[in-house]
C-alpha cells in the first residue's frame, strides 16, 4: 500500500488519503469513512448528530475539525481572489 498523505499535516492528521484505500478517497483519519460522506449528508439535510449516528467510527471532534479545516481552506482561497 502506498504511503498515506495526511491533512492538514502529520502532527495534526484529520484526513488521510491513500490510493490503496477506498480508491484514494479522502477519509477521516484512522477510518474508512470518506470525508465526502459528511458533506453529502449535511447537504441532504441530516444534522451532524444524525451523521455521527450513521458513521460510528467518526467522532464529533473529528467532524467539527474537518468542517473547520474546509472552512479555513475555502476562506483562504476566496481571499486570494
RAPEWO-V624214 format. One line per field, one symbol per residue. phi: phi as a letter, one per 30 degrees, with the letter a starting at -180 (. if undefined). A space follows every 10 residues. Layout:
phi->???
This chain:
phi->.dddccbdad dbdcbbbaed bhhiddbeei bccdeedddd ddddjddddd edddbddcce eddddddddd dddddddddd c
